[in-house]
Amino acid sequence: MKSSIKYLFLFLLVQFYVACNSPQPTALVEDTDPIEIEVINKNLAEPTSFGLDSTGISDNPARFTNVITVAGIKYESNKDLFKTSFAQAVFFDRSKPVYVLNHRLIGYGTNTPGSVYFNNRRADIRQLVVKYSANKDTSLGFRYVLYRRAGLGDPFDFEFNSTVNFRFDPILSAPISFDITTPPEIFLNYKLSGQRANKNLALLLEWNAGNVKNFEILLSIGDIPLYRIKTADDGKFLIPVKLLQELAQKFDSINFTLTRKYEKRESSTFSELIVVSQSIFNISIELP
């Protein structure tokens, strides 16, 4: 069972100034937005929640019956920027629960009852592998996938602030087709000041405000998520001081994943069909 501990923080206006050897200190200002911080995992060796997959998506498959996901994912590494386009459709069979140690439910077996197309590109049928521990994973069966990174891979290109057409041709019934709206692209910068040794680190994330209601910042080490922060998509967020200090004592770098998400139920011949559309930006930040 997922361990989920939530704290609600309301931060007042705070200013952090970099002292000591910096000739021109940088002021980092945190606004008054209420935020919700969820502790996802406490122990990296035995995580109680699901790790990120290769797309940066961390949704728990056990919460879905049928799900369609499209995503545009940007990665920044050593100031190089890469883009991934991802689309999948997964049809779960609730009569086939999959358990691991301690009778922990991690999802359901899948079905592939037809053909799936995204923007008229036929999706491949591939394994759906779920990582449920630091070094353990298992397959739930097969899913429909299109995946393209840095111009290589399947012929599918996710366009931000646009639409993706989805079509499903079942074996035994009429085809289903509809458009999926995609969120705006995220452009991220950050300001990092201070030193771990001096316990005065300050980290300000800045991005183009989109005012998307469903927005979150995920803090991870490797592919294991530690904290999920729900805040406003208003273009800036100062990482809480105590949280940053806690992580800085244990880790040399932190992965940040900013996500804009549209999610809705779609009427179809499938019960509980959830459609998820995401704009994602991933970055790993070294802590001095």
C-alpha positions in Angstrom: 0.0 0.0 0.0 1.3 3.4 -1.0 2.5 5.4 1.9 1.3 9.0 1.3 1.8 11.7 3.9 0.6 15.1 3.0 1.6 18.5 4.5 0.0 21.8 3.6 2.3 24.7 3.7 1.3 28.4 3.4 4.5 30.4 2.9 4.7 34.1 3.5 7.0 36.4 1.5 10.6 35.4 2.2 13.8 36.8 0.7 17.1 34.9 0.6 20.3 36.8 0.1 23.6 35.1 -0.8 26.3 36.4 1.5 30.0 35.8 1.9 32.1 35.8 -1.2 29.6 36.8 -3.9 30.2 40.4 -5.0 26.6 40.8 -6.3 24.2 38.8 -4.1 21.1 37.3 -5.8 17.8 37.8 -4.1 15.5 34.8 -4.4 11.9 35.6 -3.5 9.1 33.2 -2.7 5.6 34.3 -3.2 2.4 33.6 -1.2 1.0 30.7 -3.2 -0.3 27.8 -1.0 1.4 24.6 -1.8 0.9 20.9 -1.0 3.9 18.7 -0.5 3.4 14.9 -0.7 6.0 12.5 0.6 6.0 9.7 -1.9 9.0 7.6 -0.8 11.2 7.7 2.3 13.5 4.8 1.5 15.2 4.6 -1.9 16.1 1.0 -1.3 12.5 -0.1 -0.7 10.3 2.5 -2.4 6.6 2.3 -1.6 5.5 4.0 -4.8 6.2 3.5 -8.5 9.4 4.8 -10.1 9.5 7.0 -13.2 9.5 5.2 -16.5 11.7 6.2 -19.4 9.3 9.0 -20.3 9.4 10.6 -16.8 5.8 9.5 -16.2 5.0 8.2 -12.7 1.3 7.3 -12.8 0.3 4.2 -10.8 -1.2 1.8 -13.3 -3.4 0.3 -10.6 -5.6 3.4 -10.6 -6.7 2.9 -14.2 -9.1 0.5 -15.9 -8.3 1.8 -19.4 -5.9 4.7 -20.1 -4.7 6.7 -23.1 -1.6 8.8 -22.5 0.1 11.3 -24.8 3.1 13.4 -23.7 5.8 15.7 -24.9 8.8 15.4 -22.6 11.8 17.7 -22.6 15.1 16.7 -20.9 17.9 19.1 -20.1 21.3 17.5 -19.4 24.6 19.4 -19.3 22.8 22.3 -21.0 21.8 20.0 -23.9 18.0 19.8 -24.6 16.3 16.7 -25.9 12.6 16.1 -26.7 10.6 12.9 -26.5 7.2 12.3 -28.0 5.2 9.5 -26.3 1.8 8.0 -26.8 0.3 4.9 -25.3 -3.0 3.1 -24.9 -3.5 0.4 -22.2 -6.6 -1.7 -21.7 -6.5 -3.4 -18.3 -8.4 -6.5 -17.2 -9.6 -6.0 -13.6 -10.1 -9.8 -13.3 -6.3 -10.2 -13.6 -4.8 -8.5 -10.6 -1.0 -8.6 -10.3 0.6 -8.8 -6.9 4.2 -8.7 -5.6 5.7 -9.3 -2.2 3.4 -8.8 0.8 0.4 -9.1 -1.4 0.9 -5.6 -2.8 -1.3 -4.8 -5.8 0.8 -3.1 -8.6 -1.7 -3.3 -11.4 -3.7 -5.6 -13.6 -3.0 -7.8 -16.6 -3.7 -6.2 -20.0 -5.6 -6.9 -23.2 -4.8 -5.9 -26.8 -8.3 -6.2 -28.5 -7.6 -4.4 -31.8 -5.4 -1.7 -33.4 -4.5 1.8 -32.1 -3.5 4.9 -34.1 -2.2 8.2 -33.0 -2.3 10.9 -35.7 -2.9 8.1 -38.2 0.3 6.3 -37.1 -0.3 2.7 -36.0 1.0 2.0 -32.5 3.3 -0.9 -31.8 2.4 -3.6 -29.3 5.1 -3.7 -26.6 5.6 -4.9 -23.0 4.3 -2.9 -20.1 6.9 -3.2 -17.5 6.3 -1.7 -14.0 9.2 -0.9 -11.6 8.0 -1.5 -8.1 11.3 -1.5 -6.2 14.9 -0.2 -6.5 16.0 -3.3 -8.5 12.7 -5.1 -9.3 10.2 -4.9 -12.0 7.5 -7.0 -13.6 5.4 -7.1 -16.8 1.7 -6.5 -16.7 1.3 -7.7 -20.3 1.2 -5.6 -23.5 0.3 -2.0 -24.4 0.1 0.1 -27.6 3.0 2.5 -27.8 4.6 5.1 -30.0 7.9 6.5 -28.8 10.4 9.0 -30.4 13.4 10.7 -28.8 15.8 13.2 -30.3 14.4 12.6 -33.8 14.9 8.8 -33.5 12.3 6.1 -33.1 8.6 5.8 -34.1 7.1 8.3 -36.6 5.2 10.3 -34.1 5.8 13.9 -33.1 4.0 15.4 -30.1 3.0 19.0 -30.7 2.4 21.2 -27.6 -0.7 23.4 -27.3 -2.3 21.4 -30.1 -4.2 18.2 -30.5 -3.4 14.5 -31.1 -5.9 12.3 -32.9 -6.6 8.9 -31.3 -8.3 6.1 -33.2 -9.0 2.6 -31.9 -10.2 -0.1 -34.3 -11.6 -3.0 -32.1 -11.8 -6.5 -33.4 -15.5 -6.9 -32.6 -17.0 -3.5 -32.7 -17.1 -0.1 -34.5 -14.0 2.2 -34.5 -13.6 4.9 -31.9 -11.9 8.3 -32.8 -11.5 11.6 -31.0 -8.9 14.4 -30.6 -6.8 14.9 -27.4 -5.9 18.5 -26.5 -2.2 19.0 -25.5 -0.9 21.4 -22.8 1.5 24.3 -23.6 5.2 23.7 -23.7 7.3 24.4 -20.6 10.5 26.5 -20.8 12.5 26.3 -17.6 15.4 28.2 -16.0 16.7 28.2 -12.4 18.7 30.3 -10.0 20.9 28.4 -7.5 22.9 30.1 -4.8 24.7 29.2 -1.6 26.7 26.2 -0.6 25.7 22.9 1.1 28.6 23.3 3.5 27.3 26.7 4.6 23.7 25.4 4.8 22.5 28.4 2.8 21.4 26.8 -0.5 18.5 28.6 -2.3 16.9 27.3 -5.5 14.4 29.3 -7.5 12.7 27.6 -10.5 11.4 29.9 -13.2 9.3 28.9 -16.2 6.7 30.4 -18.6 3.5 30.7 -16.7 0.7 28.7 -18.3 -2.0 28.8 -15.5 -2.8 25.1 -16.1 -4.9 23.9 -13.2 -3.3 20.5 -12.9 0.4 21.4 -12.4 3.1 19.7 -10.2 6.8 19.5 -9.5 8.2 16.1 -8.8 11.5 15.7 -6.9 13.4 12.5 -7.6 16.7 10.8 -7.1 17.4 8.7 -10.2 14.1 7.2 -11.2 12.7 7.1 -7.7 10.3 10.0 -6.9 10.6 11.4 -3.3 8.3 14.4 -3.2 5.4 15.7 -5.2 4.7 19.4 -4.9 1.3 20.9 -6.0 1.6 24.6 -6.7 0.3 27.2 -9.1 1.5 27.3 -12.7 2.4 30.9 -12.3 6.0 30.8 -13.5 8.1 30.7 -10.3 8.7 28.5 -7.3 11.2 28.7 -4.6 12.0 25.3 -3.2 11.2 25.3 0.6 14.4 25.9 2.6 14.0 23.0 5.0 13.2 20.5 2.2 16.2 21.6 0.1 18.6 21.4 3.1 17.3 17.9 4.0 17.9 16.6 0.4 21.3 18.4 0.2 22.6 16.5 3.3 22.0 13.2 1.4 22.4 13.8 -2.3 24.7 15.6 -4.7 22.0 16.2 -7.3 18.2 16.3 -7.5 16.0 15.6 -10.5 13.1 18.0 -11.0 10.1 17.1 -13.2 7.6 19.9 -14.0 4.3 18.6 -15.4 1.3 20.3 -16.9 -1.5 17.8 -17.2 -5.0 17.6 -18.8 -7.0 14.6 -17.6 -10.6 13.6 -18.4 -13.0 10.7 -18.8 -13.9 9.9 -22.3 -17.2 8.3 -23.3 -16.7 5.2 -25.3 -17.5 1.5 -25.5 -14.8 1.0 -22.8 -15.8 1.7 -19.3 -13.7 4.1 -17.2 -11.6 5.3 -20.1 -9.2 8.0 -18.8 -7.3 10.3 -21.3 -4.1 11.9 -20.0 -2.3 14.6 -21.9 1.0 16.0 -20.5 3.7 18.6 -21.1 6.8 17.6 -19.1 10.2 19.2 -18.4 12.9 17.1 -16.7 16.2 18.5 -15.4 18.9 17.3 -13.0 20.5 20.0 -10.9 23.8 19.5 -9.2 24.0 20.9 -5.6 27.3 22.9 -4.9 
